[in-house]
Amino acid sequence: MLSFNNIYGQPAALMRRRIWSGEERKLPSVSVLQENDFQMHTGFLPIKNTPPDFCVFNGRVHVLVFGKEVYTTPDFKTLTLRFSVPGAPNDYGAITSVVQRGGTIIVGMSYMSGITPMNISKISTNDGASFTDSWFGHYMMSAGEYFFGAARGQSGVSSIYRSATGLESPWATVPMPSMAYWNQMLHNGSVYLALADLASYGRSSAFSDSGASFIVSDGWSTALNQLPSTCRPTQAVVVGTTFVLVGGNGKRLCTLRSDNGRWFNVHSQLLNTEDGDDIQAVTHACVVEGVIYARATCSDAQNVQRSRLLVSTDAGLTWNSTSCISAGRMTSTGGYAGLLCPLAPGKGLYYAPGLNNDFGLTSDMSNDRDFYYELGAA
């Protein structure tokens, strides 16, 4: 304990804690100073001029995607190229997703073979040393006991398939309750939650006890209609047994929370940043040691854009905006690219702002300090 003060009419002790680890992060508090919060990533070899698009850790190696190329790295520095999208770099093609389960890695992608659109995935069971074609393609997901795959048709809807190992051929068909682009799957330990296209107006939600078939979430429409159309959720994560969906616009963050995938509680919060800027989009979210981190693109009255980190230590009930990675100031309308992902356990976060060629920041797990007033402590 360093000193005392009065904050919001109550006595408060000035304390010191770690920023990225420890249960002290979850105490009611007012942060007054953060030191050594992030350190610049020293760069990848071979040198990359842009941040990665996707990243996943399978327990032994990180798998990173740069454009149409897939790399693995054991130390988050030295990259080994594993494969490129067929026909790259000249033909149309894209990597859509990278997931892992039990150490097995699957990469989903789409490309053109002549005039024929192809959806295919590649699978690795040896830490990315080699990849072979998998039965399923396009958009891959991992939740609970299964890999899930979404095959998107030209009408914008998707068929869903599942596999326990990724090696079955064919994968089992998963009946879905409606025609939608189902492209996100979550599991809270007992219930599967399927979400359709949170980034557009085709949002849908369904739940399942087994992951074998899904039923429309009873309370989804009611909860969604309580939110402004501009502030509906765009990101979804699981914290413990709670599904947390969050979106933002202007000064407002909107959150839906559910423990059963059927009914959702609605939460809304006004969020003021020190620069007075507005949230344009919440584009990435992840969970590290029970804390939610979400990436938000913001802009101020002069259209100067910043990339901010939103943090919730109570499973989405309340949110704070940290200033520690308010990096990248620009006056263009770009800046939505970027990545926010957890590193290996105990290594913290990697954050790729995607602004002004910022190639990445990693959290400083050994020297970070947050000085804060602990509310109600005295």
C-alpha positions in Angstrom: 0.0 0.0 0.0 1.4 3.4 -1.0 -1.1 6.0 0.2 -4.8 6.9 0.6 -7.1 9.2 -1.2 -10.8 9.9 -1.6 -12.2 8.6 -4.9 -16.0 9.0 -5.7 -16.6 9.9 -2.1 -15.1 6.8 -0.6 -11.6 6.1 0.9 -9.3 4.4 -1.5 -5.9 2.9 -1.1 -3.2 3.5 -3.8 -1.9 0.1 -4.8 0.4 -1.5 -7.3 -0.4 -4.6 -9.5 0.5 -6.4 -12.7 -1.3 -5.3 -15.8 -1.6 -8.6 -17.6 -1.8 -11.2 -14.9 -3.1 -11.7 -11.3 -6.5 -11.6 -9.7 -5.9 -8.0 -8.5 -6.9 -6.9 -12.1 -10.5 -7.7 -11.2 -10.7 -5.5 -8.2 -13.0 -2.4 -8.3 -10.4 0.4 -9.0 -9.4 3.6 -10.7 -6.1 3.2 -12.6 -3.9 6.3 -12.5 -0.7 5.2 -14.1 0.5 2.2 -16.2 4.2 1.5 -16.9 5.9 -0.9 -19.3 2.5 -2.1 -20.5 3.5 -3.1 -24.0 6.8 -3.6 -25.8 7.3 -3.4 -29.5 7.6 -6.8 -31.2 11.1 -7.0 -32.7 9.8 -8.3 -36.0 9.5 -11.6 -37.8 12.2 -13.4 -39.9 11.7 -13.4 -42.8 10.8 -9.7 -42.5 7.1 -9.0 -43.0 5.8 -5.5 -44.0 2.3 -6.1 -42.6 0.8 -7.7 -39.5 -0.5 -11.3 -39.6 -4.1 -11.8 -40.5 -4.7 -14.9 -38.3 -2.8 -16.5 -35.5 -3.5 -19.7 -33.4 -1.4 -21.5 -30.8 -1.7 -25.3 -30.7 0.3 -25.8 -27.5 3.6 -26.1 -29.2 3.8 -23.7 -32.2 2.1 -20.6 -33.4 0.5 -20.7 -36.8 0.4 -17.3 -38.5 -1.2 -16.3 -41.8 0.2 -13.4 -43.9 -2.0 -12.8 -46.8 -2.0 -16.1 -48.8 0.8 -17.7 -46.9 0.8 -20.0 -43.8 3.8 -20.0 -41.5 4.7 -21.7 -38.2 7.0 -20.4 -35.5 8.0 -21.9 -32.1 9.3 -18.6 -30.7 7.0 -16.0 -32.3 10.0 -14.7 -34.3 11.5 -17.1 -36.8 8.9 -18.1 -39.5 8.9 -21.2 -41.6 6.7 -21.1 -44.7 4.4 -24.2 -44.9 2.2 -23.5 -47.9 0.4 -20.9 -50.0 -3.1 -20.7 -51.3 -3.2 -22.6 -54.6 -2.5 -20.3 -57.5 -1.1 -17.5 -55.3 -0.1 -14.9 -55.7 -1.6 -14.2 -59.2 -5.0 -16.0 -58.9 -7.8 -15.0 -56.7 -7.7 -16.8 -53.4 -7.9 -16.2 -49.6 -7.3 -17.9 -46.3 -10.5 -17.5 -44.3 -9.7 -19.1 -41.0 -7.1 -21.1 -38.8 -8.2 -23.2 -35.9 -6.8 -26.0 -33.7 -8.1 -28.7 -31.4 -6.0 -31.1 -29.4 -2.9 -29.9 -31.3 -4.4 -30.6 -34.7 -4.4 -27.6 -37.0 -6.9 -26.9 -39.8 -6.6 -24.0 -42.3 -9.7 -23.0 -44.3 -9.5 -21.2 -47.6 -11.2 -20.4 -50.9 -9.8 -19.9 -54.4 -10.5 -20.1 -58.1 -9.5 -23.1 -60.1 -9.9 -21.6 -63.6 -13.5 -20.4 -63.5 -14.5 -22.8 -60.7 -14.7 -21.5 -57.1 -13.0 -24.0 -54.7 -13.5 -24.3 -51.0 -10.9 -26.5 -49.4 -9.1 -26.9 -46.1 -5.7 -28.3 -45.1 -5.0 -30.2 -42.0 -1.8 -30.9 -40.0 -1.3 -33.4 -37.2 2.5 -32.7 -36.8 2.6 -29.1 -35.6 2.4 -27.7 -39.1 5.5 -29.5 -40.4 3.2 -30.8 -43.2 -0.4 -30.1 -44.4 -2.7 -32.4 -46.4 -6.0 -31.7 -48.0 -8.9 -32.2 -45.7 -12.5 -33.2 -46.7 -14.0 -29.9 -45.6 -13.2 -26.4 -46.6 -13.9 -22.7 -46.5 -14.6 -21.4 -43.0 -13.3 -23.5 -40.1 -14.3 -23.4 -36.4 -13.4 -25.2 -33.2 -15.6 -25.6 -30.1 -16.0 -28.1 -27.4 -15.4 -31.6 -28.7 -15.5 -30.9 -32.4 -14.2 -29.1 -35.4 -17.0 -27.4 -37.3 -16.9 -26.3 -40.9 -19.1 -23.8 -42.8 -19.6 -24.3 -46.5 -20.9 -21.0 -47.9 -23.0 -21.1 -51.0 -23.6 -18.4 -53.5 -26.8 -17.4 -51.8 -24.9 -16.3 -48.7 -26.1 -19.2 -46.5 -23.9 -22.0 -45.1 -24.2 -25.7 -44.5 -22.5 -26.9 -41.3 -20.5 -30.1 -40.8 -18.6 -31.4 -37.8 -15.7 -33.7 -37.0 -14.1 -34.9 -33.7 -10.6 -35.3 -35.3 -10.8 -33.4 -38.6 -9.7 -36.7 -40.3 -13.1 -38.2 -41.0 -14.4 -38.3 -44.6 -17.0 -37.2 -44.9 -17.7 -35.0 -41.9 -21.1 -35.3 -40.3 -23.8 -33.0 -41.4 -25.2 -30.7 -38.7 -28.9 -29.6 -39.2 -29.3 -25.9 -38.6 -32.7 -24.2 -37.8 -32.6 -21.6 -40.6 -30.9 -20.5 -43.8 -28.1 -18.2 -42.7 -24.4 -17.8 -42.8 -23.4 -19.7 -39.7 -19.8 -18.8 -39.2 -19.1 -18.9 -35.4 -19.3 -21.7 -32.9 -18.8 -21.4 -29.1 -18.9 -23.9 -26.2 -19.3 -23.0 -22.5 -18.6 -26.5 -21.1 -22.2 -27.7 -21.5 -23.9 -25.8 -24.4 -22.9 -25.0 -27.9 -23.8 -21.6 -29.3 -23.9 -21.1 -33.1 -23.9 -17.5 -34.4 -24.6 -16.3 -38.0 -22.8 -13.4 -39.5 -22.6 -11.0 -36.6 -20.9 -8.4 -38.8 -24.1 -7.9 -40.9 -27.8 -7.6 -40.6 -28.3 -11.4 -41.1 -27.6 -12.1 -37.4 -29.0 -15.3 -35.9 -28.3 -17.5 -32.9 -29.0 -21.2 -32.1 -28.0 -23.5 -29.3 -27.4 -27.2 -28.8 -26.5 -29.6 -26.0 -24.6 -32.0 -28.2 -23.5 -30.0 -31.2 -25.3 -32.6 -33.4 -28.2 -30.3 -34.3 -29.3 -26.8 -33.3 -32.5 -24.9 -32.2 -33.1 -21.2 -32.6 -32.3 -19.3 -29.4 -35.7 -18.3 -27.9 -34.6 -14.9 -26.6 -32.3 -13.8 -29.4 -34.6 -11.5 -31.3 -36.0 -9.9 -28.1 -32.5 -9.1 -26.8 -31.2 -7.9 -30.2 -34.2 -5.6 -30.7 -33.4 -3.8 -27.4 -30.1 -2.6 -28.9 -29.6 0.3 -31.3 -29.1 -1.1 -34.8 -25.7 0.5 -34.9 -24.6 -1.0 -31.6 -25.3 -4.7 -32.1 -22.6 -7.3 -31.2 -19.9 -8.0 -33.7 -17.6 -10.2 -31.4 -18.3 -13.2 -29.3 -16.2 -15.1 -26.7 -16.7 -17.4 -23.7 -15.6 -16.6 -20.2 -16.1 -19.5 -17.8 -19.7 -20.6 -18.5 -20.8 -17.3 -19.9 -21.2 -16.4 -23.6 -20.3 -12.7 -24.1 -21.2 -10.8 -27.2 -20.1 -7.2 -27.6 -20.4 -4.4 -30.1 -19.9 -0.6 -30.0 -20.8 2.6 -31.7 -20.1 6.2 -30.8 -19.7 6.4 -27.0 -21.7 3.3 -26.3 -20.8 -0.4 -25.8 -23.5 -3.0 -26.0 -23.2 -6.5 -24.5 -25.3 -9.6 -24.6 -24.6 -12.3 -22.0 -26.0 -15.8 -21.7 -25.2 -19.0 -19.7 -27.6 -21.3 -21.7 -27.5 -20.0 -25.3 -31.2 -19.5 -25.2 -31.9 -16.3 -23.3 -29.7 -13.2 -23.3 -29.3 -10.4 -20.8 -28.7 -6.9 -22.3 -26.1 -4.5 -21.0 -25.2 -1.0 -22.2 -22.5 1.3 -21.1 -21.2 4.7 -22.1 -17.5 4.8 -22.5 -15.4 8.0 -22.5 -11.8 8.0 -23.8 -9.2 10.6 -22.9 -9.2 11.8 -26.5 -13.0 12.0 -26.7 -13.1 9.8 -29.8 -16.0 7.6 -30.9 -16.1 3.9 -31.4 -16.5 2.9 -35.1 -16.2 -0.8 -34.7 -15.2 -3.6 -32.3 -13.3 -6.0 -34.6 -11.4 -8.5 -32.5 -11.8 -10.1 -29.1 -10.1 -12.8 -27.1 -9.9 -14.1 -23.5 -6.7 -14.4 -21.5 -6.9 -15.8 -17.9 -10.6 -14.9 -17.6 -10.2 -11.3 -18.9 -11.7 -10.2 -22.1 -9.6 -8.0 -24.4 -11.3 -6.4 -27.5 -9.9 -4.2 -30.2 -11.8 -1.1 -31.1 -11.3 1.3 -34.0 -12.1 4.9 -33.0 -12.1 8.3 -34.5 -12.4 11.8 -33.2 -14.0 15.0 -34.5 -11.0 15.6 -36.8 -11.4 12.1 -38.2 -8.1 11.1 -36.6 -8.3 7.3 -36.1 -6.9 5.3 -33.2 -6.9 1.7 -32.3 -7.8 1.1 -28.7 -7.9 -1.9 -26.3 -11.2 -2.5 -24.4 -10.9 -4.6 -21.3 -13.5 -6.4 -19.2 -12.6 -8.3 -16.0 -16.2 -9.3 -15.1 -17.3 -11.3 -18.2 -18.6 -8.3 -20.1 -20.6 -6.6 -17.4 -18.4 -3.5 -17.4 -15.6 -2.3 -19.8 -12.7 0.0 -19.6 -10.6 1.6 -22.4 -6.9 1.5 -21.8 -4.6 4.1 -23.3 -1.6 1.8 -23.4 -2.0 0.8 -27.0 -3.7 3.9 -28.4 -1.1 3.6 -31.2 -1.4 4.6 -34.7 -2.8 8.1 -35.5 -4.1 8.6 -39.0 -6.6 10.8 -40.9 -7.7 8.3 -43.5 -10.7 6.1 -43.2 -8.7 2.9 -43.2 -7.3 1.1 -40.2 -9.8 -1.8 -39.7 -7.2 -4.5 -40.3 -5.3 -5.9 -37.4 -5.0 -8.7 -35.0 -5.5 -9.3 -31.3 -4.6 -12.7 -30.1 -3.3 -14.6 -27.0 0.2 -15.9 -27.1 1.4 -19.1 -25.4 0.2 -19.3 -21.8 2.1 -16.9 -19.6 3.3 -14.8 -22.6 0.3 -12.5 -22.8 -1.1 -10.7 -25.8 0.1 -9.9 -29.3 -1.6 -6.8 -30.8 -1.2 -5.8 -34.5 -2.8 -2.3 -34.8 -2.8 -2.4 -38.6 -2.2 1.4 -38.7 0.8 3.2 -40.1 2.7 -0.1 -40.6 2.7 -0.9 -36.9 3.8 -4.6 -37.0 2.9 -5.6 -33.5 3.1 -5.1 -29.8 3.6 -7.8 -27.2 2.6 -7.5 -23.6 5.4 -7.1 -21.1 4.8 -9.9 -18.6 7.8 -9.3 -16.4 8.0 -5.6 -15.9 4.5 -4.2 -16.3 3.0 -2.2 -13.5 -0.4 -0.6 -12.9 -0.8 2.0 -10.1 -4.4 2.2 -9.0 -6.8 3.2 -6.3 -8.6 0.3 -4.8 -12.2 1.4 -4.3 -13.8 0.6 -1.0 -10.6 -1.0 0.4 -10.1 1.2 3.5 
